[in-house]
Amino acid sequence: MHDTFLLEKIFQSLKGICHENNIKKINAISFITSMDSHLDEFKICEYFKINKSQLIGEWTKIQIQKQELQEHTAIVHSIEGEFIEDKV
């Protein structure tokens, strides 16, 4: 579980970002991770499923680019999602 710490950071960060921006479901997301990262679409979806979150799932298009970054670092490049209707 090389990326467990990174998955938890992503999970917590996305929960906060989505809460602040009234996003209920992420349809597409783009990340940049370190070259050593083993993250993939399945691992991210599974982590959100295990943690009972409906933000990311099988419907989410996840793009992961690898660059020279510090280990256990991910940068959210873009998010597309559905808003909570009564808060927009």
Secondary structure, DSSP 8 states (H G I E B T S, - for coil): -TTHHHHHHHHHHHHHHHHHTTEEEEEEEEEEEETT----HHHHHHHHHHTT-SSSSTT-EEEEEEES--TT-EEEEEEEEEE-GGG-
